[in-house]
């Protein structure tokens, strides 16, 4: 994922993932939290895992949700490989094994698709904060009908899925007020071995 500005250590960058044994799940995938009530301050809809770039340690951490309301989650590890973030960097990226987003190797083999959303925000949603919150996620955030966008990625075939393949779901023009949060491009590669 690349932003128009640069990756900031005081901002929140999350890659939300919902695993599925269905090729075409019929329920919503991960969605950004845009108002209260919220259980975790950043994600709603359906999600199984998320990866967050943690500025304090400058590393990516994989988390698993432990309940369906997305209130509780636990760190399960780090990606196999990741893009280093230095001052002025515009891009975040990492590599996960399918086994990292499944409870067992048998469960991993049963997965047919993932639903993914990319979330950027200047802070988590907190009712006690008086400051405004700026977010971006997949889709055109200037159009209320597109805020709840996510992508479905089939896992059976090696391929690259990117913004152009999804008809530029993420617009090439600014759809959020802060360039350091404005997602400009993204790609997800599936590699079967």
C-alpha positions in Angstrom: 0.0 0.0 0.0 1.3 3.4 -0.9 0.0 6.8 0.4 0.2 10.1 -1.4 2.3 11.7 1.3 4.5 9.7 3.7 4.1 7.1 6.4 3.9 8.8 9.8 4.8 7.2 13.1 1.9 8.9 14.9 -0.7 7.6 12.5 -2.5 4.2 12.3 -2.1 1.9 9.3 -4.0 -1.4 9.3 -4.5 -4.2 6.8 -7.7 -6.0 7.7 -8.3 -9.6 6.6 -11.3 -11.9 6.7 -10.5 -15.5 5.8 -13.2 -17.7 4.2 -13.7 -21.3 3.1 -16.2 -19.8 0.5 -14.9 -18.6 -2.8 -17.6 -15.9 -2.9 -18.7 -15.0 0.6 -22.1 -13.4 0.8 -21.5 -11.3 3.9 -19.5 -8.1 4.4 -15.8 -8.2 4.8 -13.8 -5.8 7.0 -15.1 -2.2 7.1 -13.7 1.0 8.7 -15.3 2.4 11.8 -16.7 5.8 11.0 -18.9 6.5 14.0 -20.0 5.1 17.4 -20.7 2.7 18.8 -17.5 0.8 18.2 -15.8 -2.2 19.9 -12.2 -1.5 18.9 -12.0 2.0 17.4 -10.9 1.0 13.9 -12.7 -2.0 12.4 -16.2 -3.3 12.0 -18.0 -5.8 9.7 -16.4 -9.2 9.5 -12.7 -9.8 10.0 -10.5 -12.6 11.2 -7.1 -11.0 11.3 -5.3 -7.7 10.8 -1.8 -6.5 10.4 -0.8 -3.2 11.9 2.4 -1.3 11.3 3.6 -0.5 14.8 5.6 2.7 14.8 7.1 2.2 18.3 8.9 -0.9 17.2 8.9 -0.1 13.4 7.6 -3.5 12.7 4.4 -5.2 11.4 2.4 -7.3 13.8 -0.2 -9.9 12.9 -3.3 -10.0 15.2 -6.1 -12.5 15.4 -9.6 -11.5 16.5 -10.8 -13.8 19.3 -14.5 -12.9 19.2 -17.1 -12.1 16.5 -17.8 -8.6 17.8 -14.2 -7.7 17.1 -13.7 -6.4 20.6 -10.8 -8.7 21.5 -7.7 -9.6 19.6 -4.3 -11.1 20.3 -0.9 -10.8 18.6 0.0 -14.0 16.8 3.3 -13.1 15.2 5.0 -11.0 12.5 4.9 -11.4 8.7 7.6 -13.5 7.0 9.0 -10.5 5.2 8.2 -6.8 5.3 9.1 -3.5 3.7 11.3 -1.3 6.0 9.8 2.1 6.7 12.2 5.0 6.9 11.8 8.7 7.1 9.9 9.8 3.9 8.7 6.3 3.0 5.4 6.2 1.2 4.9 2.4 1.1 4.0 -0.3 3.6 4.2 -4.0 2.6 4.6 -7.5 4.0 4.3 -11.2 3.2 2.2 -13.7 5.0 2.1 -17.5 4.7 -1.4 -18.9 4.4 -0.6 -20.9 7.6 -0.3 -17.6 9.5 -4.0 -16.8 8.9 -5.4 -20.3 9.7 -5.6 -22.2 13.0 -4.2 -25.5 11.5 -2.6 -26.6 8.3 -5.9 -28.4 7.5 -7.8 -25.1 7.9 -5.2 -23.4 5.7 -5.9 -25.8 2.9 -9.6 -25.3 3.2 -9.4 -21.5 2.6 -10.7 -20.4 -0.7 -10.6 -16.6 -0.4 -9.8 -13.6 1.7 -11.6 -10.3 2.0 -9.3 -7.4 2.5 -9.6 -3.7 3.4 -6.8 -1.2 4.0 -7.3 1.4 6.7 -5.4 4.5 7.5 -6.3 7.0 10.2 -4.8 9.8 12.3 -6.1 8.1 15.4 -8.4 5.4 16.7 -12.0 6.4 17.2 -12.3 7.5 20.8 -15.4 9.3 22.3 -13.2 11.1 24.8 -11.1 12.8 22.2 -12.2 16.2 21.1 -10.1 16.3 18.0 -11.4 15.4 14.5 -10.6 12.0 13.0 -9.4 11.6 9.4 -9.6 8.2 7.7 -9.1 6.5 4.4 -9.9 3.0 3.3 -10.5 1.2 0.0 -13.0 3.0 -2.1 -13.7 6.7 -2.7 -14.2 8.2 0.8 -15.7 11.3 -0.8 -18.7 9.1 -1.8 -20.6 7.7 1.1 -21.7 4.7 -1.0 -18.1 3.7 -1.5 -16.7 4.0 2.1 -17.7 0.4 2.9 -15.6 -1.1 0.1 -13.3 -4.1 0.4 -11.9 -6.6 -2.1 -12.2 -10.4 -2.4 -9.1 -12.2 -3.3 -9.4 -15.9 -4.5 -6.6 -18.1 -3.2 -6.5 -21.0 -5.7 -4.5 -19.3 -8.4 -1.3 -17.3 -8.3 -2.0 -13.8 -9.4 -1.5 -10.1 -8.6 -4.6 -8.2 -7.5 -4.2 -4.4 -7.6 -6.0 -1.1 -7.8 -6.2 -1.2 -11.6 -7.6 -4.8 -11.7 -10.4 -3.6 -9.4 -11.3 -0.7 -11.8 -9.4 1.8 -9.7 -11.5 1.2 -6.6 -9.1 3.6 -4.8 -9.3 6.9 -6.8 -6.1 8.5 -8.2 -7.3 11.9 -6.9 -7.3 12.8 -3.2 -10.3 11.4 -1.3 -9.1 12.4 2.2 -7.8 15.6 3.6 -4.4 14.4 4.7 -1.9 13.1 2.1 -0.2 11.0 4.7 -3.4 9.0 5.0 -4.5 9.1 1.4 -4.2 5.6 -0.1 -3.0 6.0 -3.7 -2.1 2.5 -4.8 -2.2 -1.0 -3.5 -1.5 -4.6 -4.6 -2.0 -8.1 -3.2 -0.1 -11.0 -4.6 -1.2 -14.6 -4.2 1.7 -17.1 -4.7 0.9 -20.8 -4.7 3.8 -23.2 -4.2 
